[in-house]
């Protein structure tokens, strides 16, 4: 995303006024990166050039910048602290209990009765657990939680 395309948005002036205070020019590009576990990152690059010169410059180097963004993201994600966090997300006790009962074959309504909470609260715990585990479905979240020994098959 070329930063100049953001001009006209209400927050543009606030952000770039503060950026200028730190010596950051308003010509730049931010490249989003999406990793295999649902992780996201971005690389921003800037240079003090006119809009026309910046667009010409970035046209020539954009594919290189995208590759650099992916390599840097992969490198950061492979660091010990980040990978440990990705391998073992911190589920709350309630999220683990909810997944454990689902793994035991209970329905969301059953889990709500067992834990004495609403069915809506069960869904909130499941949604949160899916997000933390990078799972697209509850079944996938259960499988990942079992694989990470956060819950146990019954």
Buried (B, 14 or more C-beta within 10 A) or exposed (E): EBBBEBEEEEEBEEBBEEBEEEEBBBBBBBBEBEBEBBBEBEBEBBEEBEEEEBBEBBEEEBEEBBEBBBEBBEEBBEEEEEEEEBEEBEBEEBBBBBBBBBBBEBEBEBBBEBBEBEBEBBBBBBEBBBEBBBBEEBEEBBBBBBEEEBBEEE
